[in-house]
Amino acid sequence: MNINKYKVEQKISLGNIATFEEIDDAKKKLKHIRREISELQDIMYAHGKYSMLICLQGMDTSGKDSLVREVFKDVNARGVVVHSFKKPTSAELKHDFLWRHYIALPERGKIGVFNRTHYENVLVTRVHPNYILGEKIPSVTNINVLNDEFYHKRMQRIVNFEEHIAESGTIVLKFFLHLSKNEQKKRLLRRLNLKAKNWKFSSDDLKERKLWNSYQECYEDAINNTSKDFAPWYIVPADDKATTRLIVAQTILQTLQTYKDISEPSLDKETLANLDEFKKQLEND
């Protein structure tokens, strides 16, 4: 698989990018890849110098939750930490907008998954600018000052944040699950038609759906302004869930494989020289 075809390396227009792709035997291929991810994460944990941050963004029903479940199913539970960022709490609103994301970053050796991310601060807040007022920023006295310049400055702060953590050893990958409006309609109807899925539905889903075009414009602008070599965006077709999961998993695997310095630590000379003696002690115990 050529993962680079999904990578954003120049200005994009979401309307010109396909939302559907189907890869043969995607489920079977995923099983093999996620085992390899698990093995590499074990080595990364022992190595203890890198962490990985996976950022997932997408419209409602784009499959973020199930992707996390399926892609990381084989990873040791202590090796992956998932954070789903909801509406900021009162305590979080007393800090700058990146604070709650910074303290949730993965430790060295671990994979962190942000299911909805720091990009909500230039997406949801841009579609609903009144949310910014809750941050009580001194210079923001009303929503009229929340123009493109405000959000582009915030995007630059996000870029600076990602560059800083990348230089500190965090491998950053960002995925936009590119869903079509028609497929979202099908998935919302499924939530309504299947009793077991009813709990997933909210009337707010329909309100947000009416703002589809606004969200697409905000996503496009954010992706174009923040896809960098040290923290690239990948636009992944999301209409077929099995294919989406495979593409994300393959991207994670191939990225980890490029870090040739990630290896299991060697035993110190003294321990290595006395391995036979340690074995005898245990065998004679």
C-alpha positions as CSV (number, residue, x, y, z in Angstrom):
1,M,0.0,0.0,0.0
2,N,1.3,3.4,-0.9
3,I,0.4,5.4,2.2
4,N,1.8,8.6,0.7
5,K,-1.2,9.0,-1.6
6,Y,-3.2,9.9,1.5
7,K,-0.6,12.2,3.0
8,V,-1.2,15.9,2.7
9,E,1.9,17.5,1.2
10,Q,0.3,20.3,-0.7
11,K,-2.8,22.4,-0.6
12,I,-5.9,20.2,-0.9
13,S,-9.6,20.6,-1.6
14,L,-11.7,18.1,0.3
15,G,-14.4,18.2,-2.4
16,N,-11.9,16.7,-4.9
17,I,-10.9,13.8,-2.7
18,A,-12.7,10.5,-2.7
19,T,-14.5,9.3,0.4
20,F,-14.8,5.7,-0.8
21,E,-12.2,3.1,-1.4
22,E,-12.4,-0.6,-0.9
23,I,-9.4,-2.8,-0.4
24,D,-9.7,-6.6,-0.9
25,D,-9.4,-8.7,2.3
26,A,-9.1,-5.6,4.4
27,K,-10.2,-7.3,7.6
28,K,-7.8,-10.2,7.1
29,K,-4.9,-7.9,6.3
30,L,-5.6,-5.8,9.4
31,K,-5.2,-8.8,11.7
32,H,-1.7,-9.3,10.5
33,I,-0.7,-5.6,10.7
34,R,-2.1,-5.0,14.2
35,R,0.0,-7.8,15.5
36,E,3.1,-6.2,13.9
37,I,2.1,-2.9,15.5
38,S,1.9,-4.7,18.9
39,E,5.4,-6.2,18.5
40,L,6.9,-2.8,17.6
41,Q,5.1,-1.1,20.5
42,D,6.7,-3.7,22.9
43,I,10.1,-2.8,21.5
44,M,9.3,0.9,21.6
45,Y,8.3,0.5,25.3
46,A,11.6,-1.3,26.2
47,H,13.6,1.3,24.2
48,G,11.9,4.1,26.1
49,K,12.9,7.1,23.9
50,Y,9.9,7.6,21.6
51,S,6.2,7.9,22.1
52,M,3.5,8.0,19.3
53,L,0.5,10.3,19.2
54,I,-2.4,9.3,16.9
55,C,-4.9,12.1,16.2
56,L,-8.3,11.1,14.9
57,Q,-10.7,13.7,13.5
58,G,-13.8,13.3,11.4
59,M,-17.5,14.1,11.1
60,D,-20.0,12.4,13.4
61,T,-20.3,8.6,12.5
62,S,-17.0,8.6,10.6
63,G,-15.9,5.5,12.6
64,K,-13.3,6.9,15.1
65,D,-14.4,4.8,18.0
66,S,-14.6,1.5,16.2
67,L,-11.3,2.2,14.5
68,V,-9.5,2.6,17.8
69,R,-11.0,-0.7,19.0
70,E,-10.0,-2.7,15.9
71,V,-6.6,-1.2,15.1
72,F,-5.2,-1.4,18.7
73,K,-7.0,-4.7,19.7
74,D,-3.7,-6.6,19.9
75,V,-1.6,-3.9,21.6
76,N,-0.7,-4.6,25.2
77,A,-3.2,-2.7,27.4
78,R,-0.3,-0.8,29.2
79,G,1.1,0.3,25.8
80,V,-1.8,2.4,24.4
81,V,-3.8,5.2,26.1
82,V,-6.9,6.6,24.5
83,H,-8.4,10.1,25.3
84,S,-11.7,11.2,24.0
85,F,-12.0,15.0,24.4
86,K,-15.4,16.3,25.0
87,K,-16.7,19.8,26.0
88,P,-14.0,21.4,28.2
89,T,-14.7,21.2,31.9
90,S,-14.8,24.3,34.1
91,A,-11.3,23.4,35.4
92,E,-10.0,23.0,31.8
93,L,-11.4,26.3,30.8
94,K,-9.3,28.0,33.5
95,H,-6.2,27.1,31.4
96,D,-5.1,27.8,27.9
97,F,-6.8,25.8,25.1
98,L,-3.9,23.4,24.7
99,W,-3.4,22.6,28.4
100,R,-5.7,19.6,28.6
101,H,-4.1,18.1,25.5
102,Y,-0.6,18.6,26.8
103,I,-1.2,16.8,30.0
104,A,-2.7,13.8,28.1
105,L,0.3,13.2,25.9
106,P,1.6,9.6,25.9
107,E,4.7,8.7,28.0
108,R,7.8,7.5,26.2
109,G,7.3,4.0,25.0
110,K,3.5,4.3,24.7
111,I,1.0,5.1,21.9
112,G,-1.5,7.8,22.7
113,V,-4.7,8.2,20.8
114,F,-6.6,11.4,20.7
115,N,-10.2,10.6,19.6
116,R,-11.2,14.1,18.7
117,T,-8.2,16.3,19.4
118,H,-6.8,19.8,20.0
119,Y,-8.1,20.6,16.5
120,E,-11.6,20.9,17.9
121,N,-10.3,24.3,19.1
122,V,-10.2,25.5,15.4
123,L,-13.1,23.4,14.1
124,V,-16.1,23.3,16.5
125,T,-15.2,26.7,18.0
126,R,-15.0,28.2,14.5
127,V,-18.4,26.8,13.5
128,H,-19.8,27.8,16.9
129,P,-17.7,30.9,17.9
130,N,-19.7,31.6,21.0
131,Y,-17.9,28.6,22.6
132,I,-14.7,30.7,22.6
133,L,-16.3,33.1,25.0
134,G,-16.3,30.4,27.7
135,E,-12.5,30.5,27.6
136,K,-12.6,34.0,29.0
137,I,-9.7,35.3,26.9
138,P,-9.0,38.9,27.9
139,S,-8.8,40.1,24.3
140,V,-12.0,38.4,23.2
141,T,-14.9,40.6,24.4
142,N,-17.4,39.4,21.8
143,I,-17.6,37.0,18.9
144,N,-17.1,39.7,16.3
145,V,-13.3,39.6,17.0
146,L,-13.1,35.9,16.1
147,N,-12.1,36.3,12.5
148,D,-9.8,34.3,10.3
149,E,-6.7,35.9,11.8
150,F,-7.7,34.7,15.3
151,Y,-8.1,31.1,14.1
152,H,-5.0,31.1,12.0
153,K,-2.9,32.3,14.9
154,R,-4.4,29.5,17.0
155,M,-3.5,27.1,14.2
156,Q,0.1,28.3,14.4
157,R,0.1,27.7,18.1
158,I,-1.0,24.1,17.4
159,V,1.8,23.8,14.9
160,N,4.3,25.0,17.4
161,F,2.9,22.6,20.0
162,E,3.3,19.7,17.6
163,E,6.8,20.7,16.6
164,H,7.9,20.9,20.2
165,I,6.6,17.4,21.1
166,A,8.0,16.0,17.9
167,E,11.4,17.3,18.8
168,S,11.0,15.8,22.2
169,G,10.5,12.3,20.8
170,T,6.8,12.1,20.0
171,I,5.9,10.7,16.6
172,V,2.8,12.6,15.5
173,L,0.3,11.2,12.9
174,K,-3.0,12.9,12.2
175,F,-5.9,11.3,10.4
176,F,-9.0,12.9,8.9
177,L,-11.6,10.3,8.3
178,H,-13.2,11.6,5.1
179,L,-16.8,10.6,5.2
180,S,-19.5,11.5,2.6
181,K,-22.7,13.2,3.6
182,N,-24.7,10.4,2.1
183,E,-22.8,7.7,4.1
184,Q,-23.4,9.7,7.3
185,K,-27.1,9.7,6.6
186,K,-27.1,5.9,6.3
187,R,-25.2,5.5,9.6
188,L,-27.5,7.9,11.4
189,L,-30.5,6.0,10.1
190,R,-28.9,2.8,11.3
191,R,-28.6,4.2,14.8
192,L,-32.3,5.0,14.7
193,N,-33.4,1.7,13.1
194,L,-31.4,-0.7,15.3
195,K,-32.5,-0.7,19.0
196,A,-29.0,-1.7,20.1
197,K,-27.6,1.4,18.4
198,N,-30.2,3.9,19.6
199,W,-28.1,5.1,22.5
200,K,-25.5,6.5,20.1
201,F,-28.1,8.9,18.5
202,S,-28.6,12.5,19.7
203,S,-30.8,15.1,18.2
204,D,-27.6,17.3,18.1
205,D,-26.3,15.0,15.4
206,L,-29.0,16.4,13.1
207,K,-28.3,20.0,14.1
208,E,-24.6,19.5,13.4
209,R,-25.3,17.8,10.1
210,K,-27.0,21.0,8.8
211,L,-23.7,22.7,9.3
212,W,-21.9,20.1,7.1
213,N,-20.5,22.6,4.6
214,S,-19.2,24.9,7.3
215,Y,-17.4,22.0,9.0
216,Q,-15.9,20.9,5.6
217,E,-14.5,24.4,5.0
218,C,-13.0,24.5,8.5
219,Y,-11.4,21.1,8.2
220,E,-9.9,22.0,4.8
221,D,-8.5,25.2,6.1
222,A,-7.1,23.6,9.2
223,I,-5.5,20.7,7.3
224,N,-3.9,23.0,4.7
225,N,-2.4,25.2,7.5
226,T,-1.1,22.5,9.8
227,S,0.1,19.5,7.8
228,K,3.9,19.5,8.4
229,D,6.7,16.9,7.9
230,F,6.9,16.5,11.7
231,A,3.1,16.2,12.1
232,P,1.5,15.2,8.8
233,W,-2.2,14.9,8.0
234,Y,-3.5,11.9,6.2
235,I,-6.9,12.1,4.5
236,V,-8.4,8.6,4.7
237,P,-11.6,7.6,2.8
238,A,-14.1,6.6,5.5
239,D,-17.1,5.3,3.7
240,D,-15.9,1.7,4.0
241,K,-14.8,1.1,7.6
242,A,-12.7,-2.0,7.0
243,T,-10.6,-0.1,4.4
244,T,-10.3,3.0,6.7
245,R,-9.0,0.9,9.5
246,L,-6.5,-0.9,7.3
247,I,-5.1,2.4,5.9
248,V,-4.6,3.9,9.3
249,A,-3.0,0.8,10.7
250,Q,-0.7,0.4,7.7
251,T,0.4,4.1,8.1
252,I,1.1,3.6,11.7
253,L,3.1,0.4,11.0
254,Q,5.2,1.9,8.1
255,T,5.9,5.0,10.1
256,L,7.2,3.0,13.1
257,Q,9.3,0.9,10.7
258,T,11.2,4.0,9.5
259,Y,12.6,4.5,13.0
260,K,15.6,2.2,12.7
261,D,17.0,3.3,16.0
262,I,14.1,1.9,18.0
263,S,15.5,-1.4,19.3
264,E,15.4,-3.6,22.4
265,P,18.0,-2.4,25.0
266,S,21.1,-4.6,25.4
267,L,22.0,-6.2,28.8
268,D,24.9,-4.5,30.6
269,K,28.2,-6.3,30.2
270,E,28.2,-7.7,33.8
271,T,24.8,-9.3,33.5
272,L,25.5,-10.7,30.1
273,A,28.8,-12.2,31.3
274,N,27.0,-14.0,34.2
275,L,23.9,-15.3,32.4
276,D,25.0,-18.9,32.8
277,E,25.6,-18.4,36.5
278,F,22.2,-16.9,37.0
279,K,20.6,-19.8,35.2
280,K,22.4,-22.3,37.5
281,Q,21.2,-20.4,40.6
282,L,17.7,-20.7,39.5
283,E,17.9,-24.3,38.3
284,N,19.4,-25.3,41.7
285,D,16.9,-23.3,43.7
